[in-house]
Each structure stands twice: as C-alpha cells, then as structure tokens.
Amino acid sequence: MAAIAVLDCSIVLRWALKEGDGGSFDLEKVAAYGGVVPGIWHLEVANVLLLKVRHKKLPEKELDAVLADISKLKIAVDGRTDEFAWTMTLRLAEKHGLSAYDAAYLELALRRGLALATLDKELARAAIAERVMVLPA
C-alpha cells in the first residue's frame, strides 16, 4: 500500500469522534489510499479513548462504533518503529522538546519521505523545522 501521509493520533481521533473537522485534511482519502502510523499508534488510540470513557467524554456504549470507524481507514503500521527509538526518535525528541511518542511520528515521516497529518501544534512546529510537510496546511 502506498501511504499518502503519516497519521498522528490527534487527527484520526478528531475525525472518528466527530469533534470538528480535521482542517483541510480529508480522512476519506486515507480510507481510499491509505496512511501509515508508527508501531505505538494502536496503544495511543486505545489510551486516548480509554481516558475519554473514564472522564465521561465518550459513552462506553459508543466505543465499539468509534473503533469500527477507525478500522475502515487503510492504515499500515510501520514495523520498524522500535529500531529507531533509541537513535533518531530520541534525538528528534531532544532537539524539539517532544515526547518520544510524538517524535516517533516525525521520525517515520522523515524516514518514509511522507507528509505528517497532525493537529498537534508542537509536533507540527517540529515537523516544519525538519522540512516535513504538515497537513492540514
């Protein structure tokens, strides 16, 4: 599958939870063409959804429907995320003041030569500094 972008958890969850649009980035294109995520992505999505349920921001009965919507997207998981955790990812996190989790998205975008789809302002700032295209623009 030829991915069109690296997808940050923030943009996928905004779409799946219908918390507003993702800006000019159309996740329906991802459903058609595909995106790629680092190996931590499923855990990050699960954690955010779990916190929303715990804090009563997402009814537990809606959790399966949200996960079903996310599963419709053609998302490939990068199998090499861990290989770069203690090298490039760590360096990017240090350089830009990111968490290692956020730096994993930036590392993947750099390594694959793809745009990064994110709503995270700090991650977007770091991506721009590294000359990675950020979506939505």
N, C-alpha and C positions, 0 to 999 in steps of 0.2 A: 504494500500500500504506500503510495506517495503522499505523505502528510503535507498539509498546507500550512501548518503552524504548530509550535509548541503551545499547549493549552495550560494555563495556570488554573488552579482550582477555583480561584475567585470568579473568573468569567463563566466557567461552566456552571457553578452553583447559582450565580445570579440568574442565568438563563433557566436552569432547572427549577429553581424556587420561585420563578416569576417575580423577582424583586426589582423589576425595571429591565430596561434593555441593556445589552452589552455594548452600547455605543454603536459605532458603525460596523462592528464585527458581527457577522451573521453566522450563528452556530448551525444553521440549516446547511450551510456549505460544508461544515465539518461532517454532518450526517451523510452528505453525499461523497465528499472527497477524503475525509479523514484528518486526524490530528495525532500528535504524539505527546506523550507525557513521561516524566521520569518515574522510576520504579516505586517511589513513595506515594504516588498520586492516589491510589485507591485508599490507602490508610488516611491520607489527608482529607479526602472527601468524606470518608466514614466518620472521622473525628469531628469535622465541622457539623455534619448532620446530627451526630450524637449530642453535641453541645446545644444545637438548636432545639432538639427534642427535650433535653434536660431543662433548658431555660424557657420552655413553653412557647418558643417562637415557631415551632413546627409541630403540629399534632402528630403523635406517633402513628396514627392510622394513615397518614399521608406519606410516610417514609417509603413504603414499597413503591408507590406511584412515582415519587421523585427519582428513586433508583432506576425504575423502568425507563423513565425519560432519558436519564443519563446513559443507560445501556444502549439506547438507539443510536448514539453517536459512534462513528467509526474512530475509535481511539486505540492507538497502538501504544503499548507500554515498552519503553526503552529497557532492554535487558542489561545494559552496561552502566547504569547509574552508579552502582556501588564501586565500580572500578575507578571512578574519578572523585569519589567522596573525600579522600584524604589528600588529593592533589589539587586539580583545577577548581573543584567546587569549593573546597576550603579556602583557597586563595581568593576566589571571587567574593566569598562571604566576608573575608577580612578586608579586602580592598574597598568594598562598597557598603559595609556595615549591614549586611543582610544576614538572615538566619541561614543555616546550612540548607534547610528545606527550600527556601526561595532561591538560593544560589544554584540548586540542582536544576531548576527550570532554565536559568540563564546559561549554565554550562551546556545543557542539552541543545539550546537554541544555537549557541556558538558552534558546538561540535557538528551539528547537522546542517548548519547554514540556513536556518529557518527563522521566520518571524516569531515573536513571542506575543501571544494573546493574553493580556492581563489587565486587571483593573487596579492592581496594587501599585500605588504611586512610587514607592521606594524601589520596587523591582523594576518598574518602567524606567525610572531615572537611571538605575544601574545598567539596564539594557542599552539605553541610548548612549551612555558613556562608553559602552563596549561596541558601539556601532551595530547593534542588533535592531532591526525594525520592530516597532512595537505596534500592536493592534489592540484596540481600535486606535487609530491615529488622531 
